[in-house]
Amino acid sequence: MIHFVFFFLCRCSYTSQVHSAFDKIQRQKDNNAKVSADIIRSRKDVNALEGVLHRTYAELDALLFKVRQPIFSAFALSVREEVALSR
């Protein structure tokens, strides 16, 4: 009878350790899934913001080109006039 009680206590302790290990593994899997979902959501947000930023730069570049084009053409004309006058 004593051997049976000792065996039962050892086995009970062993099974509780195994259950504890499985519980820890499950918690780690859950935490990993949460972190992965958070990373995916963050990547989507970053990609969306990069797209907005790229479009903003493209629009700004187009506006600057429209504004500077007459200035550059006027500057080029004045340089041509100066070259023609110096001849």
N, C-alpha and C positions, 0 to 999 in steps of 0.2 A: 504494500500500500504506500509506503514512503517513497518508493521509486516512482510510482505513478504520479504522486503529487509533485515531486521534483521535476519529472518530465513535463508535466502539464504546465508548471510555472515557467520552465525554460522555453517551452514552445509558445506559451502565451506572450512572453517577453519578446521572443523572436518575431512572432507575427505582428506585434504592435510596432516593432522597429521597421518591419517591411511596410506596414500601412503608413507609418510616418514618412518613410522614404518616398512612397508613391504619392502621398499628399504634397510633399515638397516639390516633386517633379511636376505634378499637375499645376501647382501655383506658379512655378517657373514658366511652364508652357503658356499659362494665361497671361502672365506679365510680358512674355515675349510677343504674344499676339497683340497685346495692347500697344507695346512699343512699336511693333511693325506697322500697325494701323496708323499710329501717330506720325511715323516717318513718312508713310505714303501720303497722308493728308498734307504734311508740311511740304513735301516735294511738289504736290499739285499746286499748293498756294504759291510757292516760289516760282514755279513755271508760269503760272498765270500772271504774277507780278512782273516777271521778266518780259513777258509778251507785251504787257501794257507799257513798260518802260521802253522797249524796242520801238513800239508804234509811236510813242511820244517823241523819241529821238528822231524818228523818220519824219514826223510832221514838222518838228523844229528845224531839221535840216532843210526840208523843202521850203519852209518860210524864209529861212536865212538866205537860201539860194535866190529866192524871188526878190528879196530886198537887196542883196548885194550885187545881183547881176546888172542892174542899171548903173550902180556905182562903178563897178569894174569896167563896164563898157564906156562910161563917161571918162574914166581914168585913162583907158586905152586910147580913146579919141584925143584926149589932151596930150598924151605922150606922142601920138602920131603928129599932131599939129606942131609940137615943139621940135620934133625931128625934122619936119618939113620946113619949118622956119629957119632952122640952123643950117640948112643946105644952101 
